[in-house]
Amino acid sequence: MANLENKGYEWIGDADKSIEAPANENSAKYYEPNRDYDTEFSPTKEDIKTFPDLQNGPSSLIQGAPVAIQQVGIHNFRLPLKYTKRDGGDIELETKVTGTVSLAAHKKGINMSRIMRSFYEYKDEVLFDKLDEVLMKYKDDLESFDAKIGLHFSYPILLPSLRSDNAGYQYYNCTLEGNIDDKGKFRKYLHFDFVYSSACPCSYELAEYARKYRNKATVSHSQRSVARVSIEFDDIVWIEDLQEMCAEALKTETQVVVKREDEMAFAELNGSYLKFVEDAARLLYEQLIKDSRVKDFRVICSHQESLHSHDAVSVITAPNSEFCTDVPHELWSSLIHIS
């Protein structure tokens, strides 16, 4: 049996009932690797040049069909990045990064760390207006035809309570997206989630009928709802601008700090601004179409019903929009608001 006192790991000889395999031509060439971590090893640049580099290997190493890949890169790489606020000053937010490039058919792979290193070069700068620089940086480094970037973060805005003298931070899920195609054309998008209450007009009328003609206590149904507003823009559209457009359109944004007078106000707002999911989409359209900075847009609304076990959903786009109206199941599922 092996000497367990000198072993910091399990090995086949450590087991009481193990049987030594008979020697053969393969085992005769076997050498157990040195398992002591080398704290002194510091490779030079010349040493590193000798290390295997399979990602940049020849096309003969490709597994599967030797065809182009539309996107390859990293997702959910996190780091703190700076964003400029509309009223001045910067805010640093934890950001989840998706960065991809296309891959030519003859290339084995890409060096993923180059995408990450590109972001660290800009980590102390505000990226809202520098997405094209970052994209060109890692597009050129990786010798790709095109490149995409997505920065996902939660953006805080301090909002007052409806009637009490209070205020609280509302957090908005945002994704800033940039694309550069093989012709060098740069496009910039902002995806913004707005959470609101939707009180059903049909339920309200039925509840009022039962109260008026049968003297029955009723509560018409309402539910937490989400609108994902996606815009294409060149001139900056502040996140605060989008919040105000959504609030102006829908009126019933969910609240942060609520006292009794605020809860009463919220109930009154829901009664004043009843809306089906179709109404919500058209109300947002009405606001977005008026802003000349918004080149294109898509609105996806999801009313996560308290009456039904399913959601009510709608999609609306700008005239001649290039946004896709075929929303996949996974995107609908991502609209479920998680605290």
Salt bridges, closest charged atoms under 4 A:
GLU32 OE2 - ARG35 NE 3.85
GLU46 OE2 - LYS49 NZ 3.22
GLU94 OE2 - ARG78 NH1 3.27
GLU121 OE1 - LYS137 NZ 3.77
ASP124 OD2 - LYS123 NZ 3.30
GLU125 OE1 - LYS130 NZ 2.26
ASP129 OD1 - LYS188 NZ 3.49
ASP141 OD2 - LYS137 NZ 3.53
GLU143 OE1 - LYS107 NZ 3.81
GLU177 OE1 - HIS191 NE2 2.68
ASP182 OD1 - LYS183 NZ 3.77
ASP193 OD1 - ARG228 NE 2.68
GLU208 OE2 - ARG211 NH2 2.73
GLU232 OE1 - ARG187 NH2 3.04
GLU232 OE2 - LYS295 NZ 3.73
ASP234 OD2 - LYS295 NZ 3.08
ASP241 OD1 - ARG86 NH1 2.72
ASP241 OD2 - ARG293 NH1 2.91
GLU244 OE2 - ARG86 NH2 2.61
GLU248 OE2 - LYS251 NZ 3.19
GLU268 OE1 - ARG163 NH2 2.73
ASP291 OD2 - ARG293 NH2 2.79
GLU305 OE1 - HIS221 NE2 3.90
GLU305 OE1 - HIS308 NE2 3.89
GLU322 OE1 - ARG187 NH1 3.05
